[in-house]
Amino acid sequence: MRLPQTVVGTDGSPPAAVAVEQAAREAACRGAQLRIVHSVDWVPPPGIATALDEAGRRALRESGEHVLSEAEARARSVAPDIDVRTTLAGGDPRPVLAELSRDALMTVVGSSGSSGITSGLLGSVSRHLATRAEGPVLVVRETPAPGGPVVVGVDGSSPAEAATAFAFAEAAACGGPLVALHAWSEWSVPPVPPHDPALRYAKAPGELQAGEERLLAELLSGWGERCPDVAVERRAVRERPRQALIEASRTARLLVVGSRGEGGFAGLRLGSVSMAVLHHAHCSVAVVRGRRDDSQ
């Protein structure tokens, strides 16, 4: 039987090394194969008319094989029993990894780092994958603190539903509690006329909070039965989503958000929220795309 695959991109930089270690841990707890990818761009930079000669190509190939060999050794040092495969690809790493993400359980990259690849920094790779990858993208900021929860942003949109499914699977497979965070404000909750026209239009004190807590409970309905071993904390907070998620990331081992969508997150597009947490979260961030027809 073919194992599900965790893909990780590396350029040999320290941030990429941390990403390889985290990808190996993810593959181990998910029972997945780990594929380590290093991409070498054979195309010369702008302004250089001639392509690389055979000696130059051979040097790049040998350098790439060395990067992969070191990455494999690092992966096995933290997860010795996983099945590891390596791929030396040609071209810009962004489309290479985006293509591999189609069939991957997740695609893992470092949040930043310098690269010998002519396309530049891995930061651009992580940004590209967060918006273009077909599957979940895990952007590793640093080695996660043990014992922290998985935190997932919940707003009822299709990407948030996909993020919730990913977060529960992560908590179930790798252990630890889950925090389902729903951020709201008066501006994000549309006014609803009272049932009795004689009643005032405004909500009573605490009524909005209670309504958002009920909504969060409804959005999580059924997950307790599907993942009975996952301890879940529900948080409905009156706050802007990016601030709420970034603050929650201080004690989390992983923050999970949808790639885009609209809903209880103050009417904001989750694209802007996901990019904000990618830049400012205090832990690694998983960005999960919803159904294709809802994410265009």
VONU-997034 format. One record per residue (C-alpha): x, y, z; residue in one letter. Coordinates in steps of 0.05 Angstrom, whole numbers, plus 5000, padded with zeros to 4 digits. Layout:
<pts>
XYZa;...
</pts>
This chain:
<pts>
500050005000m;502750684981r;504151125042l;501551835045p;507252325034q;509852915072t;514053375026v;519353845052v;523454345013g;530554495033t;536154955010d;541154765063g;540055385105s;538855355181p;531355515175p;530754955123a;534254475170a;529054625224v;523654515172a;526653835154v;526653625227e;519453835236q;517253495172a;520652855196a;516752885262r;510353005224e;511652415178a;513151975238a;506852125277c;502452105214r;505451455189g;507551795124a;513451755077q;518052365077l;520252665011r;525953175016i;526353634956v;532054094934h;531154474870s;536954724827v;535455274777d;539655154714w;537355794681v;542556354686p;540657004721p;538257584678p;543857924641g;547957294633i;547057064561a;550256374564t;547455764599a;551655374648l;556854914617d;557154184635e;562254304690a;557754834722g;551754374719r;555753814750r;557954264807a;550754484821l;548453764818r;553853544867e;552254124913s;544853944911g;546253214926e;550353434986h;544553865012v;539853275005l;544652795039s;545353255099e;537853375102a;536552625101e;541452505158a;538153065198r;531152765186a;533452075208r;536652375271s;529752575297v;525552025265a;529951425250p;524450955229d;521151365174i;521451215100d;525651775069v;526151934995r;530152504964t;528952894900t;533853344864l;529353764819a;530854284766g;527854974762g;524655484807d;522755134873p;516055494878r;512555124821p;516454484836v;513754464908l;506854714887a;506254134838e;508453624891l;503453914940s;497653654898r;498352944926d;501953094991a;499153025061l;502653685074m;508354095044t;513354375095v;518054965085v;522055435129g;519356125139s;525656455113s;532756305094g;537956445041s;538355984981s;543355794929g;537555754881i;537256344835t;529856464852s;532156754918g;529756704989l;525556135017l;521156675046g;518456784976s;517456024970v;513255995033s;509056595011r;507956284943h;505855604971l;501255925022a;497156214965t;498255714909r;499355024937a;493754514928e;494654184995g;496254415067p;502654815075v;506554805141l;511155405148v;516055255204v;518355845245r;522255485299e;522354825336t;515554775371p;515254775446a;512854095471p;506054045503g;502954645470g;496154585436p;494254595363v;490355245353v;485555305295v;481755915270g;474355755260v;469456205223d;464755735184g;467755845115s;469955265071s;477455395083p;476255435158a;472554765155e;478454465119a;483154775171a;478954475227t;479353785195a;486953855188f;487654095260a;483653515289f;487653015247a;494053345272e;492053325345a;489552605339a;495752355304a;501152735340c;497952825408g;496253425451g;490053855460p;486554295409l;484055005417v;478455225369a;478755985366l;472956405338h;474257155337a;468457635330w;466258355340s;459958765335e;462058925263w;462658195243s;455757995269v;450158245222p;444358565259p;438158125261v;431258435273p;427858185337p;422257685331h;417558155367d;417158845332p;415759155400a;422558945426l;428659375417r;433259225359y;439759235400a;442258605433k;442058535508a;448758545544p;452257875534g;447457645480e;452457725424l;457757335462q;452856775477a;450656745404g;457856695380e;459356145430e;453255755405r;455655855334l;462555585351l;459454975384a;455254855322e;461454915277l;464954385318l;459053925322s;460853205306g;468353275315w;468153015386g;465252355360e;470152315303r;476252465346c;474252255417p;481452255443d;482652985426v;481453465484a;478154095455v;477754785485e;472755265452r;474556005453r;469856535426a;473457195436v;471457905421r;477658105382e;480358215312r;482357535284p;489557675269r;490857945339q;487157365371a;490856835332l;497657155341i;496557205415e;494256485419a;500456265381s;504856465440r;503255815476t;501455385415a;505754865381r;502054965316l;497155485289l;492355265234v;488555755189v;484555705124g;487655995062s;481956485048r;474556585061g;469757035096e;465656955158g;465957075233g;473057355228f;470458065226a;468657995153g;475957965135l;478757515082r;482656955114l;487957085060g;489957725097s;489457385164v;493556785142s;498957235114m;499057645178a;500057035222v;505356765175l;509357395189h;507957485263h;505956825295a;510356565351h;509855845327c;509455465262s;503355595218v;499455105174a;495455425118v;489854985091v;485955095027r;478554965025g;474654654967r;477154894900r;470555204879d;470255624944d;477455864941s;477856204874q;
</pts>
